[in-house]
Amino acid sequence: MSFGESGPAVESKWMTVLEYSMFGFPAMVGLVGLFLLYSFRAPTLGEPLLAGLGVVLVASTLGGFVLAILIAVSVYGDAKAVASADGEWNPSPILYGLGGFFLSGLVGAHYLYNRYRYTTTPSNDWNGWWYGVVACFAVVVVSGVASVLALPFTVGMFGVLFVGGGVLPIAIYKDAVSVRATDSDWVPNPINYFFVILVCAVTVVVPAAVSGYYLFKRHRHVGAP
C-alpha cells in the first residue's frame, strides 16, 4: 500500500538504508543511557567506570563515522531514484551525498522531511508501533514525576535517555509512517517527531509533550489508542 501527501511513488532500497541509518543515532543515545544507569547504580567503580566511559566515547565516535558513511551513500542512491521520477522535487544526489557525510544527521533529517513531503513511498507492514509510543510516553512521564519528587536520579536518567531518547524516536517515526498509510486526513511527517524528540531527549518535558500531542492527534484522527 502506498501513501504520501503528493508526488510520484518512488520505491528505493536506499530509502530503507537511510531510515535505519538514522535510527542509529537514538540507538547510541539509548546505549549511553544504559551506561549512565549502570554507573549511578555502581558509583564506587572508580577507574573501571572511567575506562567504561572512555569505551563509550570511542564507540560513539566510531559509530558516528560509520553512520556518516551509510547516510552519505544511502541519501545519494535514494536521491538518484527520486530525481529520475520527474516529480516536483529534484534533489541533487551529489550535494546530498556530500552533505550526508559531513552533516550526517542534519542532512539525513532534511532529506527525509522533503522525501515524505514530495513523494509517495511504501508503508510499514505492521501498524502496531503505537503500542511502543504509548509505553514510552508512560515511562517518560513517570520518570519526570520521579525527578520532581526527588526520587533516585537513576530512574529519570533511564527513562529520559534509554526510553525517551533511544526507543521513543524510532517508535513514533515508524508509527507515523503507518498512520500516513491510512485514510486519515492527518498526514504527519515522521521525521519531525523523530528529530524533535531525539534532540530534546534530556529535557524530559519535550519527549513527554511531543509524544502526548502525537497520541492525542492519533486518537482524534485514527481512533487508536
Contacts in CASP RR format, 6 or more apart in sequence:
PFRMAT RR
TARGET T0000
AUTHOR 0000-0000-0000
METHOD contacts of the structure
MODEL  1
MSFGESGPAVESKWMTVLEYSMFGFPAMVGLVGLFLLYSFRAPTLGEPLL
AGLGVVLVASTLGGFVLAILIAVSVYGDAKAVASADGEWNPSPILYGLGG
FFLSGLVGAHYLYNRYRYTTTPSNDWNGWWYGVVACFAVVVVSGVASVLA
LPFTVGMFGVLFVGGGVLPIAIYKDAVSVRATDSDWVPNPINYFFVILVC
AVTVVVPAAVSGYYLFKRHRHVGAP
1 122 0 8 1.000
1 123 0 8 1.000
1 181 0 8 1.000
2 9 0 8 1.000
2 120 0 8 1.000
2 121 0 8 1.000
2 122 0 8 1.000
2 123 0 8 1.000
2 181 0 8 1.000
3 120 0 8 1.000
3 121 0 8 1.000
3 123 0 8 1.000
3 180 0 8 1.000
3 181 0 8 1.000
3 187 0 8 1.000
4 116 0 8 1.000
4 119 0 8 1.000
4 120 0 8 1.000
4 121 0 8 1.000
4 180 0 8 1.000
4 187 0 8 1.000
5 116 0 8 1.000
5 117 0 8 1.000
5 118 0 8 1.000
5 187 0 8 1.000
6 88 0 8 1.000
6 117 0 8 1.000
6 118 0 8 1.000
6 120 0 8 1.000
7 87 0 8 1.000
7 88 0 8 1.000
7 118 0 8 1.000
7 119 0 8 1.000
7 120 0 8 1.000
8 85 0 8 1.000
8 86 0 8 1.000
8 87 0 8 1.000
8 119 0 8 1.000
8 120 0 8 1.000
9 119 0 8 1.000
9 120 0 8 1.000
9 121 0 8 1.000
10 81 0 8 1.000
10 82 0 8 1.000
10 85 0 8 1.000
10 119 0 8 1.000
10 120 0 8 1.000
10 121 0 8 1.000
11 121 0 8 1.000
11 122 0 8 1.000
12 77 0 8 1.000
12 78 0 8 1.000
12 81 0 8 1.000
12 82 0 8 1.000
14 73 0 8 1.000
14 74 0 8 1.000
14 75 0 8 1.000
14 76 0 8 1.000
14 77 0 8 1.000
14 78 0 8 1.000
14 81 0 8 1.000
15 74 0 8 1.000
15 78 0 8 1.000
15 81 0 8 1.000
15 115 0 8 1.000
15 121 0 8 1.000
17 70 0 8 1.000
17 73 0 8 1.000
17 74 0 8 1.000
17 78 0 8 1.000
18 70 0 8 1.000
18 71 0 8 1.000
18 74 0 8 1.000
18 75 0 8 1.000
18 78 0 8 1.000
18 108 0 8 1.000
18 111 0 8 1.000
18 112 0 8 1.000
19 112 0 8 1.000
19 173 0 8 1.000
21 67 0 8 1.000
21 70 0 8 1.000
21 71 0 8 1.000
21 74 0 8 1.000
22 71 0 8 1.000
22 105 0 8 1.000
22 108 0 8 1.000
22 109 0 8 1.000
22 112 0 8 1.000
22 191 0 8 1.000
22 194 0 8 1.000
23 169 0 8 1.000
23 170 0 8 1.000
23 173 0 8 1.000
24 67 0 8 1.000
25 67 0 8 1.000
25 105 0 8 1.000
25 198 0 8 1.000
26 165 0 8 1.000
26 166 0 8 1.000
26 167 0 8 1.000
26 168 0 8 1.000
26 169 0 8 1.000
26 170 0 8 1.000
26 194 0 8 1.000
26 198 0 8 1.000
26 201 0 8 1.000
27 166 0 8 1.000
27 170 0 8 1.000
28 60 0 8 1.000
28 63 0 8 1.000
28 64 0 8 1.000
29 161 0 8 1.000
29 165 0 8 1.000
29 166 0 8 1.000
29 198 0 8 1.000
29 201 0 8 1.000
30 161 0 8 1.000
30 162 0 8 1.000
30 165 0 8 1.000
30 166 0 8 1.000
30 167 0 8 1.000
31 56 0 8 1.000
31 59 0 8 1.000
32 56 0 8 1.000
32 60 0 8 1.000
32 161 0 8 1.000
33 157 0 8 1.000
33 158 0 8 1.000
33 161 0 8 1.000
33 162 0 8 1.000
34 158 0 8 1.000
34 161 0 8 1.000
34 162 0 8 1.000
35 52 0 8 1.000
35 53 0 8 1.000
35 56 0 8 1.000
36 157 0 8 1.000
36 161 0 8 1.000
37 154 0 8 1.000
37 157 0 8 1.000
37 158 0 8 1.000
37 162 0 8 1.000
39 45 0 8 1.000
39 49 0 8 1.000
39 53 0 8 1.000
40 152 0 8 1.000
40 153 0 8 1.000
40 154 0 8 1.000
40 157 0 8 1.000
41 154 0 8 1.000
42 49 0 8 1.000
43 49 0 8 1.000
64 104 0 8 1.000
67 104 0 8 1.000
67 105 0 8 1.000
68 100 0 8 1.000
68 101 0 8 1.000
68 102 0 8 1.000
68 104 0 8 1.000
69 101 0 8 1.000
71 100 0 8 1.000
71 101 0 8 1.000
71 104 0 8 1.000
71 105 0 8 1.000
71 107 0 8 1.000
71 108 0 8 1.000
72 97 0 8 1.000
72 98 0 8 1.000
72 99 0 8 1.000
72 100 0 8 1.000
72 101 0 8 1.000
72 104 0 8 1.000
73 97 0 8 1.000
75 93 0 8 1.000
75 96 0 8 1.000
75 97 0 8 1.000
75 99 0 8 1.000
75 100 0 8 1.000
75 107 0 8 1.000
75 108 0 8 1.000
75 111 0 8 1.000
76 93 0 8 1.000
76 94 0 8 1.000
76 96 0 8 1.000
76 97 0 8 1.000
77 93 0 8 1.000
78 111 0 8 1.000
78 115 0 8 1.000
79 91 0 8 1.000
79 92 0 8 1.000
79 93 0 8 1.000
79 96 0 8 1.000
79 97 0 8 1.000
79 111 0 8 1.000
80 93 0 8 1.000
82 89 0 8 1.000
82 90 0 8 1.000
82 91 0 8 1.000
82 115 0 8 1.000
82 118 0 8 1.000
82 119 0 8 1.000
83 90 0 8 1.000
83 91 0 8 1.000
83 92 0 8 1.000
83 93 0 8 1.000
85 119 0 8 1.000
87 118 0 8 1.000
87 119 0 8 1.000
88 118 0 8 1.000
89 114 0 8 1.000
89 117 0 8 1.000
89 118 0 8 1.000
89 119 0 8 1.000
91 111 0 8 1.000
91 114 0 8 1.000
96 107 0 8 1.000
96 111 0 8 1.000
97 107 0 8 1.000
99 107 0 8 1.000
100 107 0 8 1.000
100 108 0 8 1.000
109 191 0 8 1.000
109 194 0 8 1.000
109 195 0 8 1.000
112 190 0 8 1.000
112 191 0 8 1.000
113 189 0 8 1.000
113 191 0 8 1.000
113 192 0 8 1.000
115 121 0 8 1.000
116 180 0 8 1.000
116 189 0 8 1.000
116 190 0 8 1.000
116 191 0 8 1.000
117 189 0 8 1.000
123 177 0 8 1.000
123 178 0 8 1.000
123 180 0 8 1.000
123 181 0 8 1.000
124 174 0 8 1.000
124 177 0 8 1.000
124 178 0 8 1.000
124 181 0 8 1.000
126 178 0 8 1.000
127 175 0 8 1.000
127 178 0 8 1.000
127 181 0 8 1.000
128 175 0 8 1.000
128 178 0 8 1.000
129 171 0 8 1.000
129 172 0 8 1.000
129 174 0 8 1.000
129 175 0 8 1.000
129 178 0 8 1.000
130 175 0 8 1.000
130 178 0 8 1.000
130 215 0 8 1.000
130 218 0 8 1.000
130 224 0 8 1.000
130 225 0 8 1.000
132 167 0 8 1.000
132 171 0 8 1.000
132 175 0 8 1.000
133 168 0 8 1.000
133 171 0 8 1.000
133 172 0 8 1.000
133 175 0 8 1.000
133 211 0 8 1.000
133 214 0 8 1.000
133 215 0 8 1.000
134 215 0 8 1.000
134 225 0 8 1.000
136 163 0 8 1.000
136 164 0 8 1.000
136 167 0 8 1.000
136 168 0 8 1.000
136 171 0 8 1.000
136 172 0 8 1.000
136 207 0 8 1.000
136 211 0 8 1.000
137 168 0 8 1.000
137 208 0 8 1.000
137 211 0 8 1.000
137 212 0 8 1.000
137 215 0 8 1.000
139 159 0 8 1.000
139 163 0 8 1.000
139 164 0 8 1.000
140 159 0 8 1.000
140 160 0 8 1.000
140 163 0 8 1.000
140 164 0 8 1.000
140 168 0 8 1.000
140 204 0 8 1.000
140 207 0 8 1.000
140 208 0 8 1.000
140 211 0 8 1.000
141 208 0 8 1.000
142 155 0 8 1.000
142 159 0 8 1.000
143 155 0 8 1.000
143 156 0 8 1.000
143 158 0 8 1.000
143 159 0 8 1.000
143 160 0 8 1.000
143 163 0 8 1.000
143 204 0 8 1.000
144 156 0 8 1.000
144 160 0 8 1.000
144 204 0 8 1.000
144 208 0 8 1.000
146 152 0 8 1.000
146 155 0 8 1.000
146 156 0 8 1.000
147 153 0 8 1.000
147 155 0 8 1.000
147 156 0 8 1.000
147 204 0 8 1.000
156 204 0 8 1.000
160 201 0 8 1.000
160 202 0 8 1.000
160 203 0 8 1.000
160 204 0 8 1.000
160 207 0 8 1.000
161 201 0 8 1.000
161 202 0 8 1.000
164 197 0 8 1.000
164 201 0 8 1.000
164 207 0 8 1.000
165 197 0 8 1.000
165 198 0 8 1.000
165 201 0 8 1.000
165 207 0 8 1.000
166 198 0 8 1.000
166 201 0 8 1.000
168 197 0 8 1.000
168 207 0 8 1.000
168 211 0 8 1.000
169 193 0 8 1.000
169 194 0 8 1.000
169 195 0 8 1.000
169 197 0 8 1.000
169 198 0 8 1.000
169 201 0 8 1.000
170 194 0 8 1.000
172 190 0 8 1.000
172 193 0 8 1.000
172 194 0 8 1.000
172 197 0 8 1.000
172 210 0 8 1.000
172 211 0 8 1.000
172 214 0 8 1.000
173 190 0 8 1.000
173 191 0 8 1.000
173 193 0 8 1.000
173 194 0 8 1.000
174 190 0 8 1.000
175 218 0 8 1.000
176 188 0 8 1.000
176 189 0 8 1.000
176 190 0 8 1.000
176 193 0 8 1.000
176 214 0 8 1.000
177 190 0 8 1.000
179 186 0 8 1.000
179 187 0 8 1.000
179 188 0 8 1.000
179 218 0 8 1.000
179 221 0 8 1.000
179 222 0 8 1.000
180 187 0 8 1.000
180 188 0 8 1.000
180 190 0 8 1.000
182 222 0 8 1.000
184 221 0 8 1.000
184 222 0 8 1.000
185 221 0 8 1.000
186 217 0 8 1.000
186 218 0 8 1.000
186 220 0 8 1.000
186 221 0 8 1.000
186 222 0 8 1.000
188 214 0 8 1.000
188 217 0 8 1.000
193 210 0 8 1.000
193 211 0 8 1.000
193 214 0 8 1.000
196 206 0 8 1.000
196 210 0 8 1.000
197 206 0 8 1.000
197 207 0 8 1.000
197 210 0 8 1.000
197 211 0 8 1.000
200 206 0 8 1.000
200 207 0 8 1.000
200 210 0 8 1.000
201 207 0 8 1.000
215 225 0 8 1.000
218 224 0 8 1.000
218 225 0 8 1.000
219 225 0 8 1.000
END
